[in-house]
Structure formats: structure tokens, C-alpha cells
Amino acid sequence: MSRHSVEIDGIRKAFGALTVLENISFDIHEGEFFSLLGPSGCGKTTLLRLIGGFEPPTSGRLLIDGQPVEGLPPEKRPTNTVFQSYALFPHLTVAENIGYGLRSLNMPKAEQEKVVKESLEMIRLSQLGGRKPHELSGGQRQRVALARALARRPKVLLLDEPLSALDKQLREEMQMELRRIQRQVGITFIFVTHDQEEALALSDRMAVMSAGRVLQIDAPDRIYEAPSSREVAAFIGSMNFFDGVVETIDGQLAHVRSPGKGLLKVNIAGAGGKIAPGVAVTVAVRPEKLSVGPADAAQINSIAGMLASAAYYGDRSHIHMRAADGTTVLVSATNAQRGFRGADRVGSTVVASFRPEDAILLPPTGAWADISHKQPAKEGSRQAA
């Protein structure tokens, strides 16, 4: 059984009449890279600030390393925070910045120097300890901020969108650095981001948030492949939604009549006993799960339409098809595997198709069931890799 690093139980936060967090309850496992993902204003940064002690909860309990921390200020909690702005002292060297927080620990000077040296090695800046922050690149400054936060050996490191100020290439490099350092130090990281790809790439588990609520908590591949609701499916990546009504059930297949799309066959595994004839559902299909071909290449789950546009992105093409009911179907096809070159002709008649096991059945709104936020750690998680 994995030990819980952070336990959040019934947390609510309100600023006057405005409620920004409502009944948040879940656990974060020791040594886990856990991400809080959601759009601006969803409450993810507020939740991080509550964990760090920068804001008090309106109600609810919060435990870190098994100990209640309500009422404790940030400096009394076993946490430290890396901010988006780096917050480095411009008049101090890199080494002095890293060692700044050690001064209050009553640690011998020789031990402080050892920690600073090890920290510089960890972030691969051993040769730059004597430089000032303005002499570093953005990625180097972010690594120094990370090392300074880790130097005090917190139980939990809180990261508030620390990579958002970096350009795309540097951001991707720093993502891998973050993951390497987290594995090396082995402590719990709680990472706030609105970037879906970032959360998918870094996390052991992630919580998708919206309007002060947690919609789903799971491993990244489960969030992407098996979203619990239409809201989660729409927020993570791109998704096609085909609304319809279940006509019949044939073993593990639901036959769904969708206006403008025809009769669609979808595997019902995971939907439990909630699927029955007459039930309104949404068939959700990722663009990369669809294939596109000429009108005479009809297969199972074929949706006919007209090619509206095709955009070339080097390794793949994004194809927009207009279905019979006027809605748009998005297909993402790898150019290495794409055999149908006629799809490049705007106005041509095409057919998009998908396999029954590549679609997800969702309720038109909400989720099939209440989310169990108190989940056990999954064996074989990335932290064990």
C-alpha cells in the first residue's frame, strides 16, 4: 500500500460570496508526480496555495505526511514552492541563491556547502555557481529556482506553472529535466499547469479540474483514452462527438443511431449497465482513431461527407470533413501511412470510419458515476520506472 504524502478531505474555499473550490477530496501518494490540470479560473492554483499555506481553507481537512497542517504558515510546513517568476535574488550568485534557505536551518557551514554543491550537480550547472541570475538563460534560471526549493529537502514540492514563461523548445527540454530531477530526489511533486501535453508527459497521475471541482483523477493514458465525462473528453486533446440514441445491444456492441452519421457500432466495455435501448449517448472518437478514404471505401462505422479542408503538418495532416448534417468531423492522419491522396481535393466526397473498440460511449452531459477520488496507487506507475 502506497503511503499518502498529501490528504485532501472535503476542502472548500470561498472568497466572500464567491466559491472557488467545492468539496475537494483526494490523496496524493508519496514520491508521485501529480498534476493539477484545468483552464484558467478552475481553482488549481488556489488549491496549490492552500496546500502550501498561502491561503486558509474555508472548511475541510488537509494533511501532509500524515500530519494536519491547518493554521500552519508556509515556513512551518514540509513544503516548498517554485513560482513561475523564478523569484531569484539578483544580487546573489547562483550558489548563494541555492544556499539562501539553508541559513535558517542551523546547519553547519560545511554541510551547507555540500548541499549547494550537490544541488548544482543535480541541475547540471556546477560550472556556473559564481554567476548572477541575469547571466543565465531562462531555462538555467528555472533550474536554479528548482534547486533552491529542493535544497531544504521538503516532503512536497509545489510547482505553480513554472515553465509557462519558456519558449516551446526550452519548455520541452525543461519538462524532461523536471522529470529526471523528480526521479532523482524521489519526493512528491505537485504541478499546476493548463497545458494538456505537459501534464500528460510528466504525470504519474493527474486531476482534471473545472469550476472549482475535480472531474477525474487517473493516470494520463486513462484520462486520454477513457475520459469519464464529455467535459473531460473535450478538454484533453481533440475529440469528435456524435450524439445519438442506443437502438439495440448485441453482446458487447451498442448500435447507436446518430443523426447525419448513420448507425454506429461501439464497444460498451466500461459503460457498465447504464447502456440500454432508448438511452441517449454521445459517441466520442479521437481524430487519430479515424481513417479517411474515398466514398467507395466504406467500412464499418462509415460516416460520409465532403472534404472541407486538409492542412499539412509534415508528419501528419488534419482533415476536416463536413458530414450530412452539416457538422464537422476532424481526422488526424499520419502522412507516412496515409494511402488516400484524393483526400487532398477539397470538395471531394469522402468517408471517415473507425473501429468499434476505438470509440468511447459517454452520457450527453455529466459522468456515468461519481468519481472515486481516493484511489490506490497503480502498480507499474512511472515513478517506479
JOJO-V346563 format. One record per residue. N is the residue number from 1. PHI is phi as a letter, one per 40 degrees, with the letter a starting at -180 (NA if undefined). D_LAST is the distance of its C-alpha to the last C-alpha in Angstrom with 1 decimal. Layout:
# JOJO-V346563
n:N phi:PHI d_last:D_LAST
n:N phi:PHI d_last:D_LAST
This chain:
# JOJO-V346563
n:1 phi:NA d_last:17.4
n:2 phi:c d_last:15.5
n:3 phi:c d_last:17.9
n:4 phi:c d_last:19.2
n:5 phi:c d_last:19.3
n:6 phi:b d_last:21.8
n:7 phi:b d_last:24.2
n:8 phi:b d_last:26.4
n:9 phi:b d_last:29.4
n:10 phi:g d_last:32.2
n:11 phi:c d_last:32.1
n:12 phi:b d_last:35.0
n:13 phi:b d_last:36.1
n:14 phi:b d_last:39.5
n:15 phi:b d_last:41.4
n:16 phi:g d_last:44.9
n:17 phi:c d_last:45.4
n:18 phi:c d_last:42.2
n:19 phi:c d_last:39.2
n:20 phi:b d_last:35.9
n:21 phi:b d_last:33.5
n:22 phi:b d_last:34.5
n:23 phi:f d_last:33.1
n:24 phi:c d_last:29.4
n:25 phi:a d_last:27.4
n:26 phi:a d_last:23.7
n:27 phi:b d_last:21.1
n:28 phi:b d_last:18.1
n:29 phi:c d_last:15.5
n:30 phi:c d_last:15.0
n:31 phi:g d_last:12.2
n:32 phi:c d_last:11.8
n:33 phi:c d_last:12.5
n:34 phi:b d_last:15.4
n:35 phi:b d_last:18.0
n:36 phi:b d_last:21.6
n:37 phi:b d_last:22.9
n:38 phi:i d_last:26.5
n:39 phi:c d_last:29.8
n:40 phi:d d_last:32.0
n:41 phi:g d_last:33.8
n:42 phi:c d_last:31.4
n:43 phi:h d_last:30.9
n:44 phi:c d_last:27.3
n:45 phi:c d_last:28.6
n:46 phi:c d_last:31.0
n:47 phi:c d_last:28.3
n:48 phi:c d_last:26.4
n:49 phi:c d_last:29.7
n:50 phi:c d_last:30.4
n:51 phi:c d_last:27.2
n:52 phi:c d_last:28.1
n:53 phi:g d_last:31.7
n:54 phi:c d_last:33.4
n:55 phi:b d_last:34.9
n:56 phi:c d_last:36.0
n:57 phi:c d_last:35.3
n:58 phi:c d_last:38.4
n:59 phi:a d_last:37.3
n:60 phi:h d_last:34.3
n:61 phi:b d_last:32.1
n:62 phi:b d_last:29.1
n:63 phi:b d_last:27.2
n:64 phi:b d_last:24.8
n:65 phi:f d_last:23.2
n:66 phi:g d_last:25.6
n:67 phi:b d_last:28.7
n:68 phi:c d_last:30.9
n:69 phi:b d_last:31.3
n:70 phi:d d_last:34.2
n:71 phi:g d_last:36.8
n:72 phi:c d_last:34.7
n:73 phi:c d_last:34.9
n:74 phi:d d_last:31.9
n:75 phi:c d_last:32.6
n:76 phi:c d_last:32.5
n:77 phi:c d_last:29.2
n:78 phi:c d_last:25.8
n:79 phi:b d_last:24.7
n:80 phi:a d_last:25.2
n:81 phi:b d_last:25.5
n:82 phi:b d_last:24.9
n:83 phi:c d_last:27.7
n:84 phi:c d_last:28.2
n:85 phi:c d_last:31.2
n:86 phi:g d_last:29.5
n:87 phi:f d_last:32.5
n:88 phi:c d_last:32.8
n:89 phi:c d_last:36.1
n:90 phi:c d_last:37.9
n:91 phi:c d_last:40.2
n:92 phi:b d_last:37.4
n:93 phi:c d_last:35.4
n:94 phi:d d_last:31.7
n:95 phi:c d_last:31.5
n:96 phi:c d_last:34.0
n:97 phi:c d_last:32.1
n:98 phi:c d_last:28.9
n:99 phi:c d_last:31.0
n:100 phi:d d_last:33.2
n:101 phi:c d_last:31.5
n:102 phi:c d_last:31.5
n:103 phi:c d_last:35.3
n:104 phi:c d_last:35.6
n:105 phi:c d_last:33.4
n:106 phi:f d_last:36.1
n:107 phi:c d_last:33.9
n:108 phi:d d_last:35.7
n:109 phi:d d_last:36.0
n:110 phi:c d_last:34.4
n:111 phi:c d_last:31.3
n:112 phi:d d_last:31.3
n:113 phi:c d_last:31.6
n:114 phi:c d_last:28.7
n:115 phi:c d_last:26.4
n:116 phi:c d_last:27.7
n:117 phi:c d_last:27.1
n:118 phi:c d_last:23.5
n:119 phi:c d_last:23.0
n:120 phi:c d_last:24.7
n:121 phi:c d_last:22.5
n:122 phi:c d_last:19.3
n:123 phi:c d_last:20.7
n:124 phi:g d_last:22.2
n:125 phi:b d_last:25.8
n:126 phi:d d_last:27.2
n:127 phi:c d_last:30.3
n:128 phi:b d_last:31.1
n:129 phi:c d_last:31.5
n:130 phi:c d_last:35.2
n:131 phi:c d_last:35.3
n:132 phi:c d_last:36.2
n:133 phi:d d_last:34.1
n:134 phi:c d_last:36.6
n:135 phi:c d_last:35.9
n:136 phi:b d_last:32.2
n:137 phi:c d_last:30.7
n:138 phi:c d_last:29.3
n:139 phi:c d_last:25.7
n:140 phi:c d_last:26.5
n:141 phi:c d_last:28.3
n:142 phi:c d_last:25.3
n:143 phi:c d_last:23.1
n:144 phi:c d_last:26.0
n:145 phi:c d_last:26.1
n:146 phi:c d_last:22.4
n:147 phi:c d_last:23.0
n:148 phi:c d_last:26.1
n:149 phi:c d_last:24.5
n:150 phi:c d_last:21.8
n:151 phi:d d_last:24.4
n:152 phi:c d_last:25.7
n:153 phi:f d_last:22.4
n:154 phi:c d_last:22.5
n:155 phi:c d_last:20.7
n:156 phi:b d_last:20.1
n:157 phi:b d_last:20.3
n:158 phi:b d_last:22.1
n:159 phi:b d_last:22.1
n:160 phi:c d_last:25.1
n:161 phi:f d_last:24.7
n:162 phi:c d_last:24.3
n:163 phi:b d_last:23.9
n:164 phi:c d_last:26.8
n:165 phi:c d_last:29.4
n:166 phi:c d_last:27.6
n:167 phi:c d_last:28.5
n:168 phi:d d_last:26.2
n:169 phi:c d_last:25.1
n:170 phi:c d_last:24.5
n:171 phi:c d_last:22.8
n:172 phi:c d_last:20.2
n:173 phi:c d_last:19.7
n:174 phi:c d_last:19.4
n:175 phi:d d_last:16.8
n:176 phi:c d_last:14.4
n:177 phi:c d_last:15.8
n:178 phi:d d_last:15.3
n:179 phi:c d_last:11.6
n:180 phi:c d_last:11.4
n:181 phi:c d_last:13.8
n:182 phi:c d_last:12.2
n:183 phi:c d_last:9.1
n:184 phi:c d_last:11.8
n:185 phi:c d_last:14.2
n:186 phi:g d_last:12.0
n:187 phi:c d_last:14.8
n:188 phi:c d_last:15.3
n:189 phi:b d_last:16.1
n:190 phi:b d_last:18.6
n:191 phi:b d_last:19.4
n:192 phi:c d_last:22.6
n:193 phi:a d_last:23.2
n:194 phi:b d_last:25.5
n:195 phi:c d_last:23.6
n:196 phi:c d_last:22.0
n:197 phi:c d_last:20.0
n:198 phi:c d_last:18.7
n:199 phi:c d_last:17.6
n:200 phi:c d_last:16.0
n:201 phi:c d_last:14.1
n:202 phi:c d_last:12.9
n:203 phi:c d_last:12.6
n:204 phi:c d_last:10.5
n:205 phi:b d_last:14.0
n:206 phi:a d_last:17.4
n:207 phi:b d_last:21.0
n:208 phi:c d_last:23.6
n:209 phi:b d_last:26.9
n:210 phi:a d_last:30.5
n:211 phi:f d_last:33.8
n:212 phi:g d_last:32.5
n:213 phi:b d_last:30.7
n:214 phi:c d_last:27.2
n:215 phi:c d_last:27.2
n:216 phi:a d_last:23.7
n:217 phi:b d_last:20.4
n:218 phi:a d_last:17.4
n:219 phi:c d_last:14.1
n:220 phi:d d_last:15.1
n:221 phi:c d_last:15.5
n:222 phi:c d_last:17.7
n:223 phi:d d_last:19.7
n:224 phi:c d_last:20.4
n:225 phi:c d_last:21.1
n:226 phi:b d_last:22.7
n:227 phi:c d_last:24.4
n:228 phi:c d_last:26.5
n:229 phi:a d_last:29.5
n:230 phi:c d_last:31.4
n:231 phi:c d_last:30.8
n:232 phi:c d_last:27.0
n:233 phi:c d_last:27.4
n:234 phi:c d_last:29.8
n:235 phi:c d_last:27.9
n:236 phi:c d_last:24.5
n:237 phi:g d_last:25.4
n:238 phi:b d_last:28.6
n:239 phi:a d_last:30.0
n:240 phi:c d_last:33.2
n:241 phi:b d_last:35.0
n:242 phi:b d_last:37.7
n:243 phi:c d_last:39.7
n:244 phi:a d_last:41.6
n:245 phi:b d_last:42.8
n:246 phi:c d_last:41.7
n:247 phi:c d_last:44.6
n:248 phi:a d_last:43.5
n:249 phi:b d_last:40.6
n:250 phi:b d_last:40.2
n:251 phi:g d_last:37.7
n:252 phi:c d_last:34.3
n:253 phi:b d_last:35.9
n:254 phi:c d_last:37.5
n:255 phi:c d_last:40.3
n:256 phi:b d_last:40.5
n:257 phi:c d_last:43.6
n:258 phi:b d_last:42.8
n:259 phi:d d_last:45.7
n:260 phi:g d_last:45.8
n:261 phi:b d_last:42.8
n:262 phi:g d_last:44.4
n:263 phi:c d_last:42.9
n:264 phi:b d_last:39.1
n:265 phi:b d_last:37.2
n:266 phi:b d_last:33.9
n:267 phi:c d_last:31.5
n:268 phi:c d_last:31.8
n:269 phi:d d_last:28.7
n:270 phi:g d_last:27.3
n:271 phi:c d_last:30.7
n:272 phi:g d_last:31.9
n:273 phi:c d_last:35.7
n:274 phi:c d_last:36.4
n:275 phi:c d_last:37.3
n:276 phi:a d_last:41.0
n:277 phi:d d_last:43.9
n:278 phi:g d_last:45.2
n:279 phi:c d_last:42.1
n:280 phi:c d_last:41.4
n:281 phi:a d_last:37.8
n:282 phi:b d_last:36.0
n:283 phi:c d_last:34.3
n:284 phi:b d_last:31.4
n:285 phi:b d_last:30.2
n:286 phi:c d_last:27.8
n:287 phi:d d_last:29.8
n:288 phi:c d_last:27.5
n:289 phi:c d_last:28.0
n:290 phi:c d_last:31.7
n:291 phi:b d_last:33.6
n:292 phi:b d_last:37.1
n:293 phi:a d_last:40.0
n:294 phi:c d_last:43.9
n:295 phi:c d_last:45.9
n:296 phi:c d_last:46.7
n:297 phi:b d_last:43.0
n:298 phi:c d_last:42.7
n:299 phi:b d_last:40.0
n:300 phi:c d_last:38.8
n:301 phi:f d_last:38.2
n:302 phi:c d_last:40.2
n:303 phi:b d_last:41.2
n:304 phi:c d_last:44.1
n:305 phi:a d_last:44.9
n:306 phi:b d_last:45.9
n:307 phi:c d_last:43.8
n:308 phi:c d_last:44.1
n:309 phi:a d_last:42.0
n:310 phi:a d_last:39.4
n:311 phi:b d_last:37.4
n:312 phi:c d_last:35.9
n:313 phi:b d_last:32.6
n:314 phi:g d_last:32.1
n:315 phi:c d_last:29.1
n:316 phi:a d_last:30.3
n:317 phi:b d_last:33.4
n:318 phi:b d_last:33.9
n:319 phi:b d_last:36.8
n:320 phi:b d_last:38.8
n:321 phi:b d_last:40.9
n:322 phi:c d_last:43.7
n:323 phi:c d_last:44.0
n:324 phi:c d_last:47.4
n:325 phi:c d_last:47.2
n:326 phi:g d_last:46.7
n:327 phi:c d_last:43.0
n:328 phi:c d_last:40.5
n:329 phi:b d_last:37.7
n:330 phi:b d_last:34.9
n:331 phi:b d_last:33.3
n:332 phi:b d_last:30.6
n:333 phi:b d_last:31.0
n:334 phi:c d_last:29.3
n:335 phi:c d_last:32.2
n:336 phi:c d_last:31.0
n:337 phi:b d_last:31.3
n:338 phi:c d_last:34.1
n:339 phi:c d_last:37.3
n:340 phi:c d_last:39.6
n:341 phi:c d_last:41.2
n:342 phi:c d_last:43.9
n:343 phi:c d_last:41.6
n:344 phi:c d_last:42.4
n:345 phi:c d_last:45.9
n:346 phi:c d_last:46.3
n:347 phi:g d_last:48.6
n:348 phi:c d_last:47.8
n:349 phi:c d_last:47.2
n:350 phi:b d_last:43.6
n:351 phi:b d_last:41.5
n:352 phi:b d_last:38.0
n:353 phi:a d_last:36.3
n:354 phi:a d_last:33.1
n:355 phi:c d_last:31.8
n:356 phi:d d_last:32.2
n:357 phi:c d_last:28.5
n:358 phi:c d_last:27.6
n:359 phi:b d_last:29.5
n:360 phi:b d_last:28.9
n:361 phi:c d_last:31.8
n:362 phi:b d_last:32.3
n:363 phi:c d_last:35.2
n:364 phi:d d_last:37.4
n:365 phi:b d_last:36.6
n:366 phi:g d_last:34.4
n:367 phi:b d_last:31.7
n:368 phi:c d_last:32.1
n:369 phi:a d_last:31.3
n:370 phi:c d_last:30.6
n:371 phi:c d_last:27.0
n:372 phi:c d_last:25.3
n:373 phi:c d_last:23.8
n:374 phi:c d_last:22.9
n:375 phi:b d_last:19.8
n:376 phi:c d_last:17.6
n:377 phi:c d_last:13.9
n:378 phi:c d_last:12.2
n:379 phi:c d_last:10.3
n:380 phi:g d_last:7.0
n:381 phi:c d_last:6.8
n:382 phi:c d_last:5.0
n:383 phi:c d_last:5.5
n:384 phi:c d_last:3.8
n:385 phi:c d_last:0.0
